Amino acid sequence: MHIWRRLGRQWRAAARSLPALAVILGSLAAGPAQAADRHAGYYYPEPTSREVYEARAYTLPEASRKARIAFVTGITSEQNKAPYPPTAAIFAKGTEAEKLIIVALSDERIDTVYRARAIFAQMTAVARLLPIFTELGVEDYFTFFDLVKMMGFKQITISNGREFAHQVSIQ
């Protein structure tokens, strides 16, 4: 997996951050419209808020569908190792697995845009520990959104699975 080498020289180095991302998603506390979002109404309600993130990073040449699926599979695997059930599901959808989706699995979680942004801020803190950020000297500048841009994700949707969904378009 070439992308993991770029994200930290080797898979194990990058994978060390997966448990931390899984913990963030597993212990959650209580832009322009997308045309024809076929996942809205199935995995999450119609987004109640949207924003566009102008990434500072570029998509790595070796970013692929397989790497994006491995990323979410790794986080899910780490969540399932915890002694408690996960409180959020993370998965990739789209023809090229270019849409990252995070959905709470119980009530009173991820129910405002502010809580969604707080979760993204926690994920940024973990992403900044990745070796590629320190190697590039951007650990205090790049965010979780930049990491997903590097992997080739184009959209992130986070939802409480009931009435709230926030969508971020990664440009």
N, C-alpha and C positions, 0 to 999 in steps of 0.2 A: 504494500500500500504506500505508494510514493507520497501521497498527501500527508500521511502521518510522519514521514521522515522530514518533510518541510515544516510540519507543525511541532517538531521537537526532536529531530534526528532519528528517532525510532519510535515504533508504536508504543512501547512501554512508557516512554517518557511522556508522550501526549496522553496516554491512557491514565496516567496517575491523576490527572485532573478530572477524569470522568466520575470517580466517586464523589468528589466535591460538588460537581454539577448535579449528580443524582441526589445528593443530600438536599441541595437547594430545592429541587423539584419534589423531593419526597417529604419535605417538612415545611411546606408552605403554611404560613399563618393565615388564622382565620382572616390623513393623507388623501390621496385620490382614490376614488372607488375603483375596485377591480371589476372588470367586465366578466360576467358569467362565472362567478365563483361557485363551482359545482360542489365544493365541500361545505359551503354555508348551508345550513339546514339539515346537514347530515352529521358532521362531526362537531359542529358548533353553530350557534345562531348567527344570523346576519351580523356582521361587525357593527358595533355601536360607536366605535371611534377608529380612526385611521391616521397614520402618519407616514411620512417618507423619511428614510434615513439615507443621507448622502454619505456613503462609506468612504473612509480614508484609505482603506485597503483595496487591493485588487484581487480578482478571482485567480487563484493559482491555476496554472496550465493543467496540472494533473487532477484538479477537482473533477469528481465524477459522481454519477448516480450511486455507484457502488460505495464510494467513500462517504457520501452523505448518509446512506443507509447504515453503514458500519458505525458512524458517529451516533445515531439515535439508538441503534442496537446496543452499543456499548453503554450508553447512559441508562437504558432500560435494564440491562443486565445488572448494573451496579445498584439500581433502585431495588431490584428483586432480591439482592443479597442482604438488604437491611432486615432487622428483626421486626419490622412493622410493614404493613402494606403501603404501597406507594399512594400518594395523595394526588398525583398528577401523572398523566400519560404524555409522553413525547413521541412523536412519530413524523415521518416524512411522507408527503403525498405529491402528486403531480407526475406527469410522464417521466420526468427526469429526477424525481424526488427532490424538487427544488423548493417545495413549500414545507417549512417547519411548523408543526402544530403542537401546542401545549394545551392540554385540557385538564382541569381539576376533576378529581374523581369523587369529591364529596362537596357538600354545600358549604357556604360561607368562606370560600377561597377564591382568589383571583376575581373578585367581583367589582373592582373599580380599576380605572386606568392607572391610578396611583399605585395600587398594589401590583399591577402588572409591571409597571416601570420599576418598582422596588425589586421585584424578582429579577428583572433584566440587569439591574445594578449589581445584585449579588452575583449573577452569572458573569458580569464583567470582571468583578474582583477575582473570580476563579480563573477566567480566561487569561487575565494578566499574569498569571503564574506560569503559563505555557512557555516553554523554552523559545519558541519562535518569536514571541513578543519581546523577550529580553535580548535575543540575538539581533533583532531588528532595531532594538532601542526604542520601542514604541509601547512598552508596558504601562506607561502613564498617560498614553494618548489613545490607543486603540481600545475599542469596546467589544462586548460580546457580539454586537452587530457586525463589527469588522471581521471577527472570527468567522461568522457564518457567511459573510461575503466572500472571504478567502476560500471557503469550501464550496461556493457556488449556489448557496440558497438565495432565493430572490424574494421570499416573503416569509414572515413569521406571523402566526395567528395564535393568540393566547386567550383562553376562555374559561369561564366558570362552568361551562357545559349546560347552562340554563338560559340566561337572558343577556349575559355580557360577553362580548368578544372584542378584542382590540387587535388590529392588523397593522403590521409594519411592512412597508414596501422597501426593500433594500436596493438602493440604486448604486 
